């Protein structure tokens, strides 16, 4: 008599197998991704440098713009630009960690290719897991912020305009002469 409530059973061994049925297949697949991982890690570090540079330039420009006279004097440009600069710098920090995780993943792949040890395979998978965990958190946070800002922009446009004193600034702009 067959027991339909018994959980399924399978013969599982601890050997990792891909394509050709051996651990060598896994190593070959990881070796194939290593060059791309390094390429993206290098691009990530370049983006980090650009984000930090942009943030610093924004801080300097914001300080200079706040000190200058003009129709924007009634706007809180200093804090707005400083906030934007801090966002760029925070993004740079996040990208820095992503680049570090990718570089460690590439290093672990190289170690695995040299040794074929299970510990090196586990390390490579751990570094990849850390990278994807970071990007998952960033994605969830970015999505939530986008939803909130979209809701604010749709539901409270008058409040945002009054906070930025847009009406007062527009009133200061002279009208075009009539022809």
C-alpha positions in Angstrom: 0.0 0.0 0.0 1.4 3.4 -1.0 1.5 6.2 1.6 0.3 9.4 -0.1 1.2 11.5 2.9 4.8 10.6 3.1 7.1 13.4 2.0 9.1 12.8 -1.2 12.6 11.3 -0.8 15.6 11.9 -3.0 19.2 10.6 -3.1 21.3 13.7 -2.5 25.0 13.8 -2.4 27.1 16.8 -1.3 28.9 17.1 -4.6 28.1 20.2 -6.6 27.2 19.4 -10.2 26.6 21.5 -13.3 26.4 20.7 -17.0 29.0 17.9 -17.2 27.9 16.5 -13.8 30.9 17.5 -11.8 32.2 20.3 -9.7 34.4 21.2 -12.6 31.3 22.4 -14.4 30.6 24.9 -11.6 34.1 26.1 -11.6 34.0 26.6 -15.4 30.8 28.6 -15.1 32.2 30.8 -12.4 35.5 31.2 -14.4 33.4 32.4 -17.3 31.7 35.1 -15.2 34.9 36.3 -13.6 35.9 38.7 -16.3 32.5 40.3 -16.3 32.5 40.6 -12.5 35.8 42.4 -12.7 34.6 44.7 -15.4 31.5 45.7 -13.5 33.5 46.1 -10.3 35.9 48.5 -12.1 33.0 50.4 -13.5 31.4 50.6 -10.0 34.6 52.1 -8.6 34.6 54.7 -11.4 31.0 55.5 -10.6 31.9 55.9 -6.9 34.6 58.4 -7.8 32.2 60.4 -10.0 29.5 60.3 -7.3 31.9 61.6 -4.6 33.3 64.3 -7.0 29.7 65.4 -8.0 28.7 65.6 -4.3 31.7 67.7 -3.4 31.1 70.0 -6.4 27.4 70.3 -5.4 28.4 71.3 -1.9 30.8 74.0 -3.2 28.3 75.3 -5.8 25.5 75.3 -3.2 27.6 77.4 -0.8 28.5 79.8 -3.6 24.9 80.1 -4.9 23.5 80.7 -1.5 25.9 83.7 -1.1 25.0 85.2 -4.5 22.2 87.7 -5.0 19.4 86.9 -7.4 15.7 85.8 -7.7 16.5 82.6 -5.9 17.4 84.3 -2.6 14.0 83.5 -1.1 14.5 79.8 -1.8 16.3 77.6 0.7 18.9 76.6 -2.0 21.7 75.9 0.4 19.9 73.1 2.2 18.3 71.8 -1.0 21.7 71.5 -2.8 23.4 70.2 0.3 20.7 67.5 0.6 21.2 66.6 -3.0 25.0 66.4 -2.5 24.5 64.2 0.5 22.3 61.9 -1.6 25.1 61.6 -4.2 27.7 60.9 -1.4 25.4 58.3 0.2 24.9 56.6 -3.3 28.7 56.6 -3.6 29.1 54.8 -0.3 26.5 52.2 -1.4 28.2 51.7 -4.7 31.6 51.4 -2.9 30.3 48.5 -0.9 28.8 46.9 -4.1 32.2 47.3 -5.8 34.0 45.8 -2.8 31.6 42.8 -2.8 32.1 42.3 -6.5 35.9 42.5 -6.2 35.8 40.0 -3.4 33.6 37.7 -5.5 36.2 37.9 -8.3 39.0 37.1 -5.9 37.1 34.2 -4.5 36.5 32.9 -8.1 40.2 33.1 -8.8 41.0 31.2 -5.6 38.4 28.6 -6.5 39.9 28.2 -10.0 43.3 27.6 -8.5 42.4 25.2 -5.7 39.0 23.7 -6.6 38.3 23.5 -2.8 34.7 23.4 -1.5 35.6 26.2 1.0 36.6 28.5 -1.9 33.3 27.7 -3.7 31.4 28.5 -0.5 33.4 31.8 -0.1 32.6 32.8 -3.7 28.9 32.1 -3.2 28.9 34.1 0.1 30.5 37.1 -1.6 27.9 36.9 -4.4 25.1 36.6 -1.8 26.3 39.7 0.0 26.3 41.7 -3.3 22.7 40.6 -4.1 21.5 41.2 -0.5 22.9 44.8 -0.7 21.2 45.5 -4.1 18.0 43.9 -2.9 17.9 46.3 0.1 18.8 49.3 -2.2 16.1 48.3 -4.6 13.4 47.9 -1.9 14.4 51.2 -0.3 14.5 53.0 -3.7 11.1 51.6 -4.6 9.5 52.8 -1.4 11.0 56.3 -1.7 9.8 56.5 -5.2 6.2 55.5 -4.2 6.2 58.0 -1.3 7.6 60.9 -3.4 5.1 60.2 -6.2 2.2 60.1 -3.7 3.5 63.4 -2.2 3.8 65.0 -5.6 0.3 64.0 -6.6 -1.5 64.6 -3.4 0.2 67.8 -2.2 1.4 70.0 -5.1 0.2 73.2 -3.4 2.1 72.4 -0.2 5.3 71.7 -2.1 4.9 74.9 -4.0 4.3 76.9 -0.9 7.3 75.3 0.9 9.6 76.3 -2.0 7.8 79.7 -2.3 7.5 79.2 -6.0 4.6 81.6 -6.3 6.6 84.4 -4.7 9.6 83.7 -7.0 7.4 83.7 -10.1 5.9 87.0 -9.0 9.4 88.6 -9.0 10.0 87.7 -12.7 9.2 90.7 -14.9 6.7 90.1 -17.7 7.8 90.2 -21.3 7.1 93.5 -23.0 4.0 93.7 -25.2 4.7 94.0 -28.9 
